Amino acid sequence: MKNILTEIVAHKHVEVAARKQQRSVDELEQVSWFKRTPLSLAHFLQDPAKTGIIAEFKRRSPSKGLINGDVTVQDVTMAYTRYGASGLSVLTDEKFFGGSSDDLQQARAANNNIPILRKDFVVDEYQILEAKAIGADVILLIAECLSAREVASLAAFAHNLGLEVLLEVHSGDQLEKVTDHIQMVGVNNRDLTTFKVDFNRSCELAPQIPAGKCKVAESGISNTDAIITLKQAGFQGFLIGEHFMKQEDPPRAFENFVTELANKSVQ
């Protein structure tokens, strides 16, 4: 099985080097959004009035190809916000996921009062400066493709900019990379080297996540029963993208999902 993650990261280094030539750090720091005070996703996830769902805007993926090419980022993200998402996640990787920085900027312009995660493969401090300039509140660091030293350095850099960090892990040994500057730990049920989903992974790793870190389950969540199970395992956040995006009407799909979840939570 070809390791897709290795291919993505190799391309990301080339892409970032090119972007540094196009736009200087000084330019990024002059953008008005760079001066805004970021919102806390960890805080929003723990708000009992919200769903705990981080709802994602994702057009395509390496494993599924095109998921949805017909909807606009404004319509989808505004519906996610309206119906109780705790946060938004926007893919900004272009080559493999069909996203862009412009998608996140449009989401930010349409949604003032909800935290936004920049979903990308961060390998360089420059991407964290970019994240702040395009209106993100949170960055994703993937333990699988970064050394412990890189995770610590990038998380500290984000912290100094006022951004939160979601560290994505896939195995127990990767939890050793968690630092004080990481607010949330996400367990990805999808193996990033093979893209297969194993839903039990979150429940197995939950007790090992360091105390005081907000627990987020990622990938493979396609029904409300899964969220109830994950809540019982101690998770406060649930990153869901494909399930809503693959529907013809993602806003309606999200609304129905939230209504069903609320009904089950009351029982």
Summary of the structure (lengths in Angstrom):
residues: 267
radius of gyration: 17.1
end to end distance: 44.2
largest distance: 56.2
contacts: 894
relative contact order: 0.15
helix: 46%
strand: 17%
